[in-house]
Amino acid sequence: MKLHDVHIICFIVLIVGVILLIWFERKYPYRKGISFFREGFWTDLLAYAIVQSFLLKILIFDYIIAPIQHFIPIKFMFSVGSWPIAWQLLFFLITHDLYIYWFHRWQHANKVLWRTHEAHHSNQKIDWIAGARSHSLEIIINQTIEFLPIILLGADPLIIPIKGLIDGLWGMFIHANIRVSLGKLKYIINGPEFHLWHHANHHEVFHANFSTKFSFWDVIFRTLYESPNQPSSWGLYYKFPKNYFAQHWYAFYRWTFEPREKKQEDL
């Protein structure tokens, strides 16, 4: 199958997936009363999911990954190109998800990295598009580390759009306002029942439920939190800007404008 055809198929599947997630949110809401056009909806959809994703895709692939690939000798690369596509995809899904688990955990533990992640937790009403709200620095770091190995290790070009589709749909699924239970499978495959708790404004989950696709990372590394109850609130415990540009600048604002004494205390 040609790469162009795969891109078209992935785009169609993405649109269908979005429609299904929206339908399930309206039919089986985890948290009732959330308007479809809730506060911050257009910021998340237009600024983050569409414009930022498009611009960062160009930056990451053309101006970061391409130059790195140019300067790394192919003879030193371990190639996965001879593997079946399914094995290649599984390999990159698991290895990247393990990286994301630990980087995500580090972001919650490190005050500097937290400032590139707090925007992702700022929505007080979590739904299918809420997960798109991520600081551009966080996206640059994570997607460079995600896609650079795929290219350097000689994976089939089809892996990039397929994995991108899985990333997108899975990210929307775990943030979706859907009341769903995966049964015992929830300890292997991550879903809303664990990740919606991760976004709760509750102290007990600030250092829990870091997994993205595979919840078994939280099981293995003992960071899983589950409860038969729902969180009472979501988002941050402090005020956060609502404007896209202000949300980005806020990560640096405290270093720029706070008194020197306070800066030293916060670092």
C-alpha positions as CSV (number, residue, x, y, z in Angstrom):
1,M,0.0,0.0,0.0
2,K,1.3,3.5,-0.9
3,L,2.2,5.9,1.8
4,H,-0.2,8.5,0.4
5,D,-3.1,6.0,0.6
6,V,-2.2,5.2,4.2
7,H,-2.3,8.9,5.1
8,I,-5.8,9.2,3.6
9,I,-7.0,6.1,5.4
10,C,-5.6,7.3,8.7
11,F,-7.2,10.7,8.3
12,I,-10.6,9.1,7.6
13,V,-10.2,6.7,10.6
14,L,-9.3,9.7,12.8
15,I,-12.5,11.6,11.8
16,V,-14.7,8.6,12.4
17,G,-13.0,8.0,15.7
18,V,-13.6,11.6,16.8
19,I,-17.3,11.4,15.8
20,L,-17.7,8.1,17.8
21,L,-16.0,9.6,20.9
22,I,-18.2,12.7,20.8
23,W,-21.3,10.4,20.4
24,F,-20.3,8.3,23.4
25,E,-19.6,11.4,25.5
26,R,-23.1,12.6,24.8
27,K,-24.7,9.2,25.3
28,Y,-22.7,7.8,28.3
29,P,-21.0,10.8,30.1
30,Y,-18.7,10.2,33.0
31,R,-19.4,13.6,34.3
32,K,-22.8,15.1,33.4
33,G,-23.4,18.7,32.6
34,I,-20.3,19.4,30.5
35,S,-21.3,21.5,27.5
36,F,-19.9,20.4,24.1
37,F,-18.6,24.0,23.7
38,R,-17.3,24.2,27.2
39,E,-14.8,26.9,28.3
40,G,-11.6,26.6,26.5
41,F,-13.0,24.4,23.7
42,W,-12.0,26.6,20.8
43,T,-8.5,27.2,22.3
44,D,-7.9,23.5,22.6
45,L,-9.4,22.6,19.2
46,L,-8.0,25.4,17.0
47,A,-4.9,26.7,18.8
48,Y,-3.6,23.4,20.1
49,A,-5.0,20.5,18.1
50,I,-4.9,22.2,14.7
51,V,-2.5,25.2,14.4
52,Q,0.1,24.1,17.0
53,S,0.1,20.5,15.7
54,F,0.6,21.6,12.1
55,L,3.4,24.1,12.9
56,L,5.2,21.8,15.3
57,K,5.1,18.9,12.8
58,I,7.0,21.0,10.3
59,L,9.5,22.1,13.0
60,I,10.1,18.7,14.5
61,F,10.4,16.7,11.2
62,D,12.1,19.3,9.0
63,Y,14.3,21.3,11.4
64,I,15.1,18.8,14.2
65,I,14.9,15.2,13.0
66,A,16.1,15.8,9.4
67,P,19.4,17.5,10.4
68,I,20.1,14.9,13.1
69,Q,19.4,12.1,10.5
70,H,21.8,13.8,8.1
71,F,24.7,13.8,10.5
72,I,24.3,10.2,11.9
73,P,26.1,7.6,9.8
74,I,23.7,4.9,8.7
75,K,26.2,2.1,9.4
76,F,26.0,2.7,13.1
77,M,22.2,2.3,13.1
78,F,20.4,-0.8,14.3
79,S,17.7,-1.4,11.7
80,V,14.2,-2.8,12.3
81,G,13.3,-2.4,8.6
82,S,13.3,-6.2,8.0
83,W,10.8,-6.8,10.8
84,P,7.1,-7.3,9.9
85,I,5.3,-4.0,10.1
86,A,3.1,-5.2,13.0
87,W,6.3,-6.0,15.1
88,Q,7.8,-2.7,14.2
89,L,4.7,-0.9,15.3
90,L,4.4,-2.8,18.6
91,F,8.1,-2.2,19.3
92,F,7.8,1.6,19.0
93,L,4.4,1.7,20.8
94,I,5.8,-0.1,23.9
95,T,9.3,1.6,24.0
96,H,7.8,5.1,23.5
97,D,5.1,4.5,26.0
98,L,7.7,3.4,28.6
99,Y,9.6,6.7,27.9
100,I,6.4,8.7,28.2
101,Y,5.6,7.1,31.5
102,W,8.9,8.1,33.1
103,F,9.1,11.6,31.5
104,H,5.5,12.2,32.6
105,R,6.4,11.1,36.1
106,W,9.4,13.3,36.1
107,Q,7.3,16.3,35.0
108,H,5.2,15.9,38.1
109,A,8.2,15.6,40.3
110,N,10.4,18.4,38.9
111,K,9.4,22.0,39.3
112,V,11.0,23.1,36.1
113,L,9.5,20.4,33.9
114,W,6.1,20.9,35.6
115,R,5.9,24.3,34.0
116,T,5.9,22.7,30.6
117,H,3.2,20.3,31.7
118,E,0.8,22.3,33.8
119,A,-1.1,23.6,30.8
120,H,-2.1,20.1,30.1
121,H,-3.7,19.9,33.6
122,S,-5.4,23.3,33.5
123,N,-8.7,22.3,32.0
124,Q,-11.4,22.0,34.7
125,K,-13.7,20.1,32.3
126,I,-12.0,17.2,30.7
127,D,-13.3,15.8,27.4
128,W,-12.1,14.3,24.1
129,I,-10.2,17.4,23.0
130,A,-8.8,18.5,26.4
131,G,-5.7,16.3,26.0
132,A,-4.6,18.4,23.0
133,R,-3.7,21.2,25.4
134,S,0.0,20.7,25.9
135,H,2.8,23.3,26.0
136,S,4.8,23.4,22.7
137,L,8.1,22.6,24.5
138,E,6.5,19.4,25.9
139,I,5.4,18.4,22.4
140,I,8.8,19.2,20.8
141,I,10.6,17.0,23.4
142,N,8.2,14.1,23.3
143,Q,7.5,13.9,19.6
144,T,11.2,14.3,18.7
145,I,12.0,11.4,21.0
146,E,9.0,9.5,19.6
147,F,9.6,9.8,15.9
148,L,13.4,10.2,15.7
149,P,14.1,6.5,16.5
150,I,11.5,5.4,14.0
151,I,13.4,7.2,11.3
152,L,16.9,6.4,12.5
153,L,16.2,2.7,13.0
154,G,15.0,2.4,9.4
155,A,11.4,1.5,10.2
156,D,8.9,1.3,7.4
157,P,7.6,4.8,6.5
158,L,4.1,3.5,7.1
159,I,4.8,3.3,10.8
160,I,4.8,7.1,11.2
161,P,1.2,7.8,10.1
162,I,-0.1,4.6,11.7
163,K,1.5,5.4,15.0
164,G,0.4,9.0,14.8
165,L,-3.2,7.9,14.3
166,I,-3.0,5.5,17.3
167,D,-1.4,8.3,19.4
168,G,-4.1,10.8,18.5
169,L,-7.1,8.5,19.0
170,W,-5.7,7.0,22.2
171,G,-5.0,10.4,23.6
172,M,-8.6,11.5,22.9
173,F,-10.0,8.3,24.3
174,I,-8.2,8.5,27.7
175,H,-9.4,12.1,28.2
176,A,-12.9,11.5,26.9
177,N,-15.8,12.2,29.2
178,I,-17.1,8.7,28.9
179,R,-18.3,6.3,31.6
180,V,-16.6,3.1,30.4
181,S,-15.1,0.1,32.1
182,L,-12.5,-2.2,30.5
183,G,-12.9,-4.8,33.3
184,K,-9.6,-6.6,34.2
185,L,-8.2,-5.3,30.9
186,K,-7.9,-1.9,32.5
187,Y,-4.8,-3.1,34.3
188,I,-3.1,-3.6,30.8
189,I,-4.8,-1.1,28.5
190,N,-5.2,2.5,29.8
191,G,-8.6,4.2,29.5
192,P,-10.6,7.1,30.9
193,E,-11.4,5.4,34.2
194,F,-7.8,5.8,35.3
195,H,-6.7,8.9,33.3
196,L,-9.6,11.1,34.3
197,W,-8.5,10.5,37.9
198,H,-5.0,11.7,36.9
199,H,-6.5,15.0,35.9
200,A,-8.4,15.4,39.1
201,N,-7.6,18.2,41.5
202,H,-6.8,15.7,44.2
203,H,-3.6,15.4,46.1
204,E,-3.6,11.6,46.0
205,V,-3.4,11.4,42.2
206,F,-0.8,14.1,41.6
207,H,1.9,11.4,41.6
208,A,-0.3,8.6,40.2
209,N,-1.7,7.2,36.9
210,F,1.0,8.4,34.6
211,S,0.5,5.8,31.9
212,T,-0.8,6.8,28.4
213,K,-1.5,3.6,26.4
214,F,-0.5,0.8,28.7
215,S,-1.6,1.0,32.3
216,F,0.6,-1.9,33.3
217,W,3.4,0.7,33.7
218,D,1.5,2.1,36.7
219,V,0.9,-1.4,38.0
220,I,4.6,-2.5,37.6
221,F,6.0,0.7,39.1
222,R,3.4,1.0,41.8
223,T,1.9,4.3,40.8
224,L,-1.7,3.1,40.1
225,Y,-4.6,4.8,41.8
226,E,-8.1,3.6,41.5
227,S,-11.3,4.4,43.2
228,P,-15.0,3.5,42.9
229,N,-15.8,7.2,43.3
230,Q,-15.5,10.1,41.0
231,P,-13.2,13.1,41.6
232,S,-14.9,16.1,43.0
233,S,-13.0,18.6,40.9
234,W,-10.5,18.7,38.0
235,G,-7.7,21.0,36.9
236,L,-5.1,23.0,38.9
237,Y,-5.4,24.3,42.4
238,Y,-4.2,27.7,41.3
239,K,-5.3,30.2,38.7
240,F,-4.0,29.6,35.2
241,P,-4.3,31.8,32.1
242,K,-7.1,31.1,29.6
243,N,-5.4,32.5,26.5
244,Y,-3.2,30.3,24.4
245,F,-0.2,32.6,24.3
246,A,-0.6,33.5,28.0
247,Q,-0.6,29.8,28.8
248,H,2.7,29.4,27.0
249,W,4.2,32.5,28.5
250,Y,3.1,31.5,32.0
251,A,5.8,28.7,32.1
252,F,8.5,31.5,32.0
253,Y,6.6,34.3,33.6
254,R,7.5,33.4,37.2
255,W,11.2,33.4,36.4
256,T,11.0,36.8,34.6
257,F,8.9,38.8,36.9
258,E,9.1,37.3,40.4
259,P,11.5,38.9,42.9
260,R,15.0,37.2,42.9
261,E,14.5,35.9,46.5
262,K,11.3,34.1,45.5
263,K,12.9,32.7,42.4
264,Q,15.6,31.1,44.5
265,E,13.0,29.6,46.8
266,D,11.1,28.1,43.9
267,L,14.0,26.4,42.2
